[in-house]
Each structure stands twice: as structure tokens, then as C-alpha cells.
Amino acid sequence: METFVIIKIFFLTTLAFVVTMMWTPLLTHFLYKYKLGKKIRDGGQAPIMSKMHEHKSGTPTMGGILIWVTALVLAFIFFALAKWTDLEIFDQLNFLTRSQTWLPLGVLVTSAIVGLFDDILNVKGIGPNGGGLKVKHKLLIYIGIAIIAAFWFFFKLDWDLIRVPFIGDFQIGWWYIPIFIFIIVATAFSVNETDGLDGLAGGLLASAFAAFGIIAFTQGKYDLATLCGVITGALLAFLWFNINPARFFMGDTGSMGLGVALGIIAMLTNAVLILPIICLLFVLESLSVIIQLFSKKFLGKKVFVSAPFHHHLEAKGWSENKIVMRFWLIGTVMAFMGVVLVLMDKIY
């Protein structure tokens, strides 16, 4: 049984990669034809970042559509084939199930559509400085989605457990809801802040989803592991075109959707305390923004030349490729470490 499950996961991961590669030229043609390019923030608000990235203004955004659309289409194709044919192979390849993948796929698509709306505002030059939604508006959207998901977990799934590695599970009752909301909002915000260099967020997300796919597999959540694999495969194909110089950017439709989905998957695998380890760089990126804002507001000075931290390194003279490659390496190592801790927790 597990042998076929492994074949299923790798097959669908590969299929997601191939399918994404195949329809990327169609999306690219559409983005360039209609000039759906990203507007770089006004120099008055972020002068250092704007100067470093002014040459990227006009590069098409919304590339994240590739990832969530591929995951959604593959899920429903195999679900439909399993339902409408008598072939057992399609029953085995179907990974769309109510108990494991309906919720993460649903929030992925819902959040991605909201992010797509923000990308359109950016392209049209609508919003503060023509840059789409304000950060506080995005946070409110994250909170709204997180509240719905939290109540689904608590009331529909009757879930209020938090796993503390090497200690055990703890039922925390109503406290589960605010903790759940914080995790989803923090993860989504962190991914969104990290999406600032060519390939940076995509590479870190690929290692994170792969790690949670392994964790889900060790827990017998095979359909969830498959979904993680499909997202990883689509992310790798996206990276083919997103590495420097990027053919297009991920956009909020990718970072928002994938960030929320990653948080949901961490809760579904009860590995929420492992999430900050696997996603260490996402955490550090968002912390750099929070520290910068706090310092400017209350101390009247900046801690970093520019925030998030990857822009600080860029301003210090690091090349974009060097930052991205080194972040990828650290992200991969932390993903391995997170998986190892989960496996050790199961043993001990």
C-alpha cells in the first residue's frame, strides 16, 4: 500500500511540474499582451527599495496563478475521473478528500483569488501610491479567512489539540481559535513579505511544502501529502521562469494563497510548533519588518537599511542571486531539520 502511495505522490508531483511547464507560455503571452506589469512602490515611501528595483517595473505579475490553478485542476480532474469511471486506478490517484484536502485546497484558492484582486489593483495603479491594498487591509483579509478556518477546525473537526514535540498533545479548548488565527495570519504575512526577490519566496515555499508533505506521509495523511507534492511540483515549474531575471513575479495571488495554505497544513498535521523551524527565514523576514516599523515609530531611527531583511542585504551590496541562493540553502536545511524533529518525536 505505502509503495503505491509513494508512486502516487511522485507521479502527481511530476505531473504537476509538467502540466505547469506546458501551460506557462499561455499565461506568459496573456500577461505580456495585456501589459499586466507590477508597479514598483513610490520612492517617497520606500526610496532605497524603489531605486534598487526600478528596472523591474512593468514585469508581469500574477504568476502565482500557475501554482494554484494547476493544483485545483489536477485535484478536480482525478476526482471526476474517480467518480465518473469504474477504473480503480483513478480511485487510487484521487487525492481530493473531505477529511484531508478540501480545506487546504479551498483556502488556497479563496486566498489566491483575493490576492489576484490585489494584483489587479496594483497593475491598474489603484490604491495607496498605486500599489494595491494597504498592509492593514491585507491583514484584515488574512484574519477573516483565518477566523472561518479556525471555526471549521474547532466546531466541524472538533479539533483543539496542540502537539508539543517530545512532550505530548494538549487540549487547549477555546484557546485553539486565537492561536489558530495568529498562526495563519503570521504565516501569510511572512510569505507575502518574503516575496521581494526573483525566486526567493518560490524556492523557500517549495522546500516548506515538500517538508510538510513528508510529515503528512509519516502520519498516514496520504492525500494531504499528495496535495503538498502537487503544490511543490507546480512551484518548481514556476521557479523555472521566476529565477533571476524573472519572466514574471508570483504576485499576491501566489504569496497570499500559498501562505494561508501552508499555515492550514501545519495545523492539519499538528506540527504548528515545527512550522517556525521549517519556515525560519519567513519568520525572520517578517520580524525584520516589525522591528523596523517599531524602531521608526518609537525610536525615530531605522535598524535596517531597508526592510524586509533581504532588501537590507541587497542595500549592503549583496547580489540578488547570492541572497536568493543562500536563503534557499538555509531554507532547505531548516526543512530537513523540521522533518527530523517530527520523526524523532514519533520515535521518542
C-alpha positions in Angstrom: 0.0 0.0 0.0 2.7 2.5 1.0 4.7 1.7 -2.1 1.8 2.7 -4.3 1.2 5.8 -2.3 4.8 6.8 -2.8 4.4 6.2 -6.6 1.2 8.3 -6.5 2.8 11.2 -4.7 5.9 11.3 -7.0 3.8 10.7 -10.1 1.4 13.6 -9.4 4.2 15.8 -8.3 5.9 15.2 -11.6 2.7 15.6 -13.5 2.1 19.0 -11.7 5.5 20.1 -12.8 5.0 19.0 -16.5 1.4 20.5 -16.7 2.6 23.8 -15.2 5.5 24.0 -17.6 3.2 23.3 -20.5 0.6 26.0 -19.9 3.1 28.6 -18.7 3.6 30.0 -22.3 -0.2 30.7 -22.5 -0.2 32.7 -19.2 3.0 34.5 -20.1 1.6 35.5 -23.5 -1.6 36.8 -21.8 0.3 38.8 -19.1 2.6 40.4 -21.7 -0.1 41.0 -24.3 -2.2 43.0 -21.8 0.7 44.6 -20.1 -0.2 43.3 -16.6 3.0 44.6 -15.1 3.8 45.3 -11.5 4.1 48.8 -10.2 7.2 49.3 -8.0 6.3 51.3 -4.9 6.7 55.0 -4.9 10.2 56.2 -4.0 8.8 58.5 -1.3 7.6 55.5 0.7 10.5 53.1 0.1 13.3 55.1 -1.7 16.0 52.5 -1.2 14.0 49.5 -2.4 12.4 51.5 -5.2 15.8 52.6 -6.5 17.2 49.0 -6.4 14.2 47.6 -8.2 13.1 50.4 -10.6 14.4 48.3 -13.5 11.8 45.6 -12.7 8.8 48.0 -13.0 6.5 46.6 -15.7 7.5 43.0 -15.2 4.2 40.9 -15.3 2.8 39.8 -12.0 0.2 37.2 -11.1 2.5 34.3 -12.0 1.2 32.5 -8.9 -1.9 31.7 -10.9 0.2 28.8 -12.3 0.5 27.1 -9.0 -3.0 27.2 -7.5 -4.8 26.7 -10.8 -2.6 23.6 -11.6 -3.3 22.2 -8.1 -7.1 22.9 -8.4 -7.4 21.5 -11.9 -5.4 18.3 -11.2 -7.4 17.7 -8.0 -10.8 18.0 -9.8 -9.7 16.0 -12.8 -8.8 13.0 -10.8 -11.8 13.5 -8.5 -14.1 13.5 -11.5 -12.4 10.5 -13.2 -12.7 8.5 -9.9 -16.4 9.4 -9.6 -17.4 9.0 -13.3 -15.4 6.0 -14.3 -15.1 2.4 -13.0 -11.3 2.3 -13.3 -9.7 1.6 -9.9 -6.6 3.4 -10.9 -8.4 6.8 -10.8 -9.8 5.9 -7.4 -6.3 5.4 -6.2 -5.0 8.6 -7.8 -7.8 10.8 -6.5 -6.5 13.0 -3.6 -9.4 15.3 -3.1 -11.0 14.1 0.2 -13.2 15.9 2.7 -11.1 14.9 5.7 -7.7 15.9 4.4 -7.6 18.2 1.3 -10.9 20.0 0.9 -10.0 22.7 3.4 -6.4 23.4 2.5 -7.2 23.5 -1.2 -10.3 25.6 -0.6 -8.4 28.2 1.4 -5.6 28.2 -1.1 -8.0 29.1 -4.0 -10.0 31.5 -1.9 -7.0 33.4 -0.7 -5.4 33.3 -4.1 -8.5 34.9 -5.7 -8.4 37.7 -3.1 -4.7 38.1 -3.9 -5.5 38.2 -7.6 -7.8 41.2 -6.9 -4.9 43.0 -5.1 -2.6 42.3 -8.0 -5.2 43.8 -10.4 -5.4 46.9 -8.3 -1.6 47.2 -8.4 -1.5 46.8 -12.2 -4.2 49.4 -12.6 -2.4 51.8 -10.2 -5.3 51.8 -7.8 -4.7 52.1 -4.0 -2.1 53.9 -1.8 0.7 55.1 -4.1 -0.8 52.9 -6.9 0.3 49.8 -5.1 -2.9 47.9 -4.4 -4.2 47.2 -0.9 -2.6 48.6 2.2 -0.8 46.1 4.6 -3.6 46.7 7.2 -6.2 45.7 4.7 -4.3 42.6 3.8 -4.1 41.7 7.5 -7.8 42.1 7.9 -8.4 39.8 5.0 -6.0 37.2 6.4 -7.8 37.5 9.8 -11.2 37.0 8.1 -10.1 33.8 6.3 -8.3 32.5 9.4 -11.4 33.0 11.5 -13.5 30.9 9.1 -10.9 28.2 9.0 -10.5 28.3 12.8 -14.2 27.8 13.4 -14.2 24.9 10.9 -11.4 23.2 12.7 -12.9 23.8 16.2 -16.6 23.0 15.5 -16.6 20.8 12.4 -13.5 18.8 13.0 -13.8 19.0 16.9 -10.1 19.9 17.0 -8.4 21.7 19.9 -5.1 19.8 20.2 -1.7 21.3 20.1 1.3 19.0 19.8 4.4 19.9 21.8 7.3 17.9 20.4 8.7 15.3 22.8 6.1 16.2 25.5 2.7 15.3 24.0 -0.7 16.6 22.9 -2.6 19.2 24.9 -6.2 20.1 24.6 -6.5 23.8 24.9 -10.2 24.4 24.3 -11.3 27.8 23.1 -7.6 29.0 23.1 -7.2 27.0 19.9 -9.2 29.6 17.9 -7.0 32.7 18.6 -3.8 30.6 18.3 -5.0 29.2 15.0 -5.9 32.7 13.7 -2.4 34.0 14.8 -0.6 31.2 13.0 -2.5 31.6 9.7 -2.1 35.4 9.7 1.6 35.3 10.7 2.4 32.7 8.1 0.5 34.5 5.3 2.1 37.8 6.2 5.6 36.3 6.4 5.3 34.7 3.0 4.0 37.9 1.5 6.8 40.0 2.9 9.4 37.5 1.6 8.2 37.7 -2.0 10.6 40.5 -2.9 13.4 39.0 -5.0 13.3 36.8 -8.1 12.8 33.2 -7.0 13.1 33.9 -3.2 9.6 33.1 -1.9 9.1 30.3 -4.5 12.2 28.4 -3.5 11.5 28.7 0.2 7.9 27.6 -0.3 8.9 24.6 -2.3 11.1 23.3 0.5 8.5 24.0 3.1 5.6 22.3 1.2 7.9 19.3 0.5 8.8 19.1 4.2 5.1 19.1 5.2 4.4 16.5 2.5 6.8 14.2 4.2 5.3 15.0 7.6 1.8 14.3 6.4 3.0 11.0 4.8 4.5 9.8 8.2 1.1 10.5 9.8 -0.7 8.4 7.2 -2.3 11.5 5.7 -1.5 10.4 2.2 -4.0 12.6 0.3 -2.6 15.7 2.1 0.9 14.6 1.3 -0.1 14.3 -2.3 -1.5 17.8 -2.3 1.8 19.1 -0.9 3.6 17.2 -3.6 1.4 18.7 -6.3 2.0 22.2 -5.0 5.7 21.6 -4.8 5.8 20.3 -8.4 3.9 23.4 -9.6 6.2 25.6 -7.6 9.3 24.1 -9.2 7.9 24.8 -12.6 7.1 28.3 -11.6 10.7 28.8 -10.4 11.9 27.8 -13.9 10.6 31.1 -15.1 10.9 33.1 -11.9 14.6 32.8 -11.3 16.6 36.0 -12.0 15.8 37.7 -14.3 12.2 36.8 -13.6 9.9 36.3 -16.6 7.1 37.2 -14.2 6.5 37.7 -10.5 4.5 35.5 -8.1 2.2 38.3 -7.0 -0.2 38.3 -4.1 -2.3 35.7 -5.9 0.6 33.3 -5.2 2.1 34.5 -1.9 -1.3 35.1 -0.2 -2.8 31.8 -1.2 0.3 29.7 -0.5 1.0 31.4 2.8 -2.5 30.7 4.1 -2.5 27.1 2.8 0.9 26.5 4.4 -0.5 27.6 7.8 -3.6 25.4 7.4 -1.4 22.3 6.5 0.7 22.9 9.6 -2.4 22.8 11.7 -3.8 19.7 9.9 -0.5 17.9 10.6 -0.5 19.2 14.2 3.1 20.4 13.6 2.4 24.1 14.3 5.4 24.3 16.7 7.6 22.8 13.9 6.4 25.5 11.4 8.7 28.2 12.7 11.7 25.9 12.2 10.8 24.8 8.7 9.9 28.4 7.8 12.7 30.1 9.8 13.5 32.6 7.1 9.9 33.6 6.6 9.8 34.3 10.4 13.0 36.3 10.3 11.8 38.3 7.3 8.5 39.3 9.0 10.3 40.1 12.3 12.7 42.4 10.4 9.6 44.4 9.1 8.1 44.5 12.6 11.3 45.6 14.2 11.9 48.3 11.6 8.4 49.7 12.0 8.6 49.7 15.8 12.0 51.3 15.8 11.0 54.1 13.3 7.8 54.8 15.2 9.1 54.8 18.8 12.8 55.4 18.5 12.9 57.6 15.4 15.5 55.6 13.6 15.9 52.5 11.4 17.5 49.3 12.5 17.9 48.0 8.9 18.9 50.0 5.8 15.7 48.6 4.2 13.2 46.0 5.3 12.4 43.1 4.9 15.9 41.7 5.6 16.6 40.6 2.1 16.4 44.2 1.0 18.8 45.2 3.8 21.3 42.7 2.4 20.7 43.9 -1.1 21.4 47.5 0.1 24.6 46.4 1.7 25.9 45.2 -1.6 24.9 41.5 -1.8 23.8 40.5 -5.3 20.2 39.3 -5.7 21.3 35.9 -6.8 23.6 35.4 -3.8 20.8 36.3 -1.4 18.3 34.0 -3.0 20.7 31.1 -3.3 21.8 31.3 0.3 18.3 31.7 1.5 17.3 28.6 -0.5 20.2 26.7 1.1 19.2 27.7 4.6 15.5 27.0 3.9 16.3 23.5 2.7 18.4 22.7 5.7 15.7 24.0 8.1 13.1 21.9 6.2 15.3 18.8 6.8 15.7 19.8 10.4 11.9 20.2 10.9 11.3 16.7 9.4 13.9 15.1 11.5 12.4 16.6 14.7 9.0 15.3 13.7 10.4 11.8 13.1 12.4 11.9 16.4 9.2 13.0 18.2 7.4 9.9 16.8 10.1 7.6 18.0 10.7 9.1 21.4 
